[in-house]
C-alpha cells in the first residue's frame, strides 16, 4: 500500500514509517519543516509539506494514498482547546477525502478517560462526543466515517509508549526527578499505567492498516498495569535517587503538567487486539527500559 502518515517524524510515527517501509509499503509523510522533510527523504519516503493547520496539505496527502495513518497531534498542554480543535478538523478533512473509497483510515487515540474502575477494553466506546469534548471527539468522528465507506481503525495507545529516545511522559517524570532530587510517586503510588514498547506499537499500526475490519478499536498495550510507585522506583534506580511519596496537593509543583496524568490510573486490556491480529508484543518492558538507561543515556 501507499500510506500517507501524519506525525511521520514523531516518536511513534517515525517508527511506523520504518515498519511500513520494511514491510514493503510505500510511505508519504507529512513534513512541517526542512528537518522533517530531510529525515523522511533519507528513509526513501515521499513528502507532503504542511501541518495540521494546513488542511489542504492533509487533503493532498490523503488523495494520493491507499491508506491514511493519522498520528499527529499538537499536544499543546497549555491550550488543550486548540489541540482539540485542530485534531477534529484534521480527522474531518481526512475522513471526507477518503469517503467512498473503502481505504484504511488508522487514527491514533488515547486510553485515558474511557472508564474509571477497571482496565478498559476494546469494546468500550469513547465518551468523548462532539467538538467540545476531549480531542474534539475525534475517535467517534472517525468511526462515523465507516457508514460513509471508510475503513476506520482506531488505535488507542498506552500512556507510556517507551524506548530509547522517548520524549513522552516518562521522560518528563525523569526530568522532574532530576530537578527535585527525588523520584516521586503520588500518594501511595497505587495508580497504574499500561505500557507498550515503541516497536510493538508500530507493528500493531501496520497490522491494523493491513488487516483490521472497518470500525475496529485496537489497544496498543503490552503490559496492562504497572503501578506508578514501581515506575518511580525504577526511575530512582536509574538516577541513583531515592523514591518517595509526594502529597497529591503538591503534585503539580513537583511534576509540572505531567502530575495530573501520573495521579490517574490509565490501564487497559489488549486481549481482543491480540486475538484479532495475532499481535504479540516482543519488546522489553517499561521497567526494563528504564533500568537499561532508556531515559538517562
MOKAWO-V245291 format. One record per run of one state. SS is the DSSP state (helix for helix, strand for strand, loop for the rest). FROM is the first residue (numbers start at 0). TO is the last residue. If there is no record, write none. Layout:
SS,FROM,TO ; SS,FROM,TO
This chain:
loop,0,0 ; strand,1,5 ; loop,6,9 ; helix,10,21 ; loop,22,24 ; strand,25,30 ; loop,31,32 ; helix,33,41 ; loop,42,44 ; strand,45,48 ; loop,49,53 ; helix,54,62 ; loop,63,65 ; strand,66,69 ; loop,70,78 ; helix,79,97 ; loop,98,102 ; strand,103,109 ; loop,110,118 ; strand,119,119 ; loop,120,132 ; helix,133,147 ; loop,148,149 ; strand,150,156 ; loop,157,158 ; strand,159,161 ; loop,162,167 ; helix,168,179 ; loop,180,181 ; strand,182,185 ; loop,186,190 ; strand,191,196 ; helix,197,210 ; loop,211,214 ; strand,215,219 ; loop,220,221 ; strand,222,226 ; helix,227,238 ; loop,239,241 ; strand,242,245 ; loop,246,246 ; helix,247,254 ; loop,255,256 ; helix,257,261 ; loop,262,264 ; strand,265,265 ; loop,266,266 ; strand,267,267 ; loop,268,269 ; helix,270,276 ; loop,277,284 ; helix,285,290 ; loop,291,296
